[in-house]
Amino acid sequence: MIIADQVTSLPQIRGGTIKGFTVTSKTRLAVAPDIPTVDEVDLPTLHTSVWDAIWAPKGTSAPIIAKLNAAIVKTFRDAALRQRLEQLGQEVVPRERQTPEALATLHKAEIEKWWPIIQATGVRAE
């Protein structure tokens, strides 16, 4: 079994090199509607997602962060870019989630979700 993000796996699935058994999201992917969710195959606790973010160095001023965010938001308005990302299986999050505050909330939730699991495994940073 291999768990891979959709951008990496969809070309392989479409090419018949691998078979997609399930997606770990709560809903089916629009670009692969025939692949069931983990809920549909009785693995309801296996919800995970891959997310991308752009980070700035600690201490970067709020005006610089706002300027970078505005440029990124503007880029995601480009219809051709959005279409290409969606073809690849990459979700473009809704505008209200394209903020530094939304990223901080997501980051905090992911740490709270995964940190106890990481600690339980005994994995150590090297």
Secondary structure, DSSP 8 states (H G I E B T S, - for coil): -----HHHHHHHHHTTSS----BSSSS-BTTBTTS-BTTTTT-TT------------TT--HHHHHHHHHHHHHHHT-HHHHHHHHHTT-----GGGSSHHHHHHHHHHHHHHHHHHHHHHT----
